[in-house]
Amino acid sequence: MVSIHVRPADVEDRVMPGHWEGDFIKGPGSKSSVGVLVERTSHLALLARMEDAPAASALPGFTAKLNAISTPLRQSLTYDQGKEMARHAELAANTGVRVYFCDPHSPSQRGTCENINGLLRQYLPKGTDLSIYRQEELDANADSLNARPRVTHNWLTPSQVFAAALASSHRSDTSVH
């Protein structure tokens, strides 16, 4: 595991997009779960349906979501030390994303994700069996959350901020220097 303390400064300062925080929201008895990915600059949230709560589900669920993102906007993932990320080396190999781990019992080191998790409970209430949600429903919940204007973005939505970052990354990919 690579510590959050060796993570590059550009991840911490949130100037460059493409750095993500991740977590699992778990249902009763940790028998069901939804994977959460949040981009640190735009606060764009992505949800991944998990078949269950262990690492076997995290790998394909997070791999699919991360690989659906344009390469320049998937640079790193910061996660807690939960068992569901036991296959982090495979995730990094499958996606090209560098994975960093927070200190034990330090959710504030992934504060953006923790904040989004609280907002997501409006859509996925505590005590709910999360296995009842199809991926399409989770995507609709994420779209709804990503369409909420945020004061931190001067009342732009996470979707608007992320789209601008995506457009900018494509311009820089094709520019000639």
C-alpha positions, 0 to 999 in steps of 0.5 A, a space after each residue: 500500500 502506498 501512503 497518502 503522505 507520498 501523494 503528489 502535491 497536485 492531488 492535495 491542492 485540487 488544481 488539476 482534475 483527475 484525482 479521485 476519492 473512493 469508498 463503499 456505502 454498505 447496507 445492513 450487516 455489510 451484506 450489500 454495498 455501492 462503490 462511490 468515486 468522487 473527483 476531488 476538483 469538480 466533486 463529480 460522483 460516480 456510483 458502482 453497483 457491487 454484487 456484495 461487499 468484498 474485494 472481489 466486487 470492488 475490482 470489477 466495479 471500480 475498474 469499469 467506472 474508472 476506465 469509462 473516464 477519459 485517461 487524463 481525468 483518471 490519475 489517482 484514487 485515494 481510499 481508506 484501508 478497507 478490506 474491499 481494496 485488497 486488490 488495489 494493485 490489480 485495480 492500478 494495473 487495469 486502469 493506470 490509476 495510482 492508488 493511495 491509502 489514508 491513515 487508519 481511522 482518518 476519514 477526513 483524509 477523504 473529506 470530499 467523499 465523506 461529504 458526498 456519502 452523506 448526500 447520497 444517503 438521501 437517495 440510498 437511506 441507511 438500513 436499506 438493502 443496497 442490492 435492490 438498486 440496478 446500475 441504471 438507478 445508481 447512475 440516475 442518483 449520481 446524475 441528480 447529485 451531479 446536477 446540484 449547483 455548488 457554492 464552492 463552484 460559484 453555483 456551477 454543478 459538478 457535471 459542468 465543472 467536470 465537463 469543462 475539465 474534460 474539454 480542457 484536457 482534450 484541447 491540451 491533448 491535441 495542442 501542438 507545442 
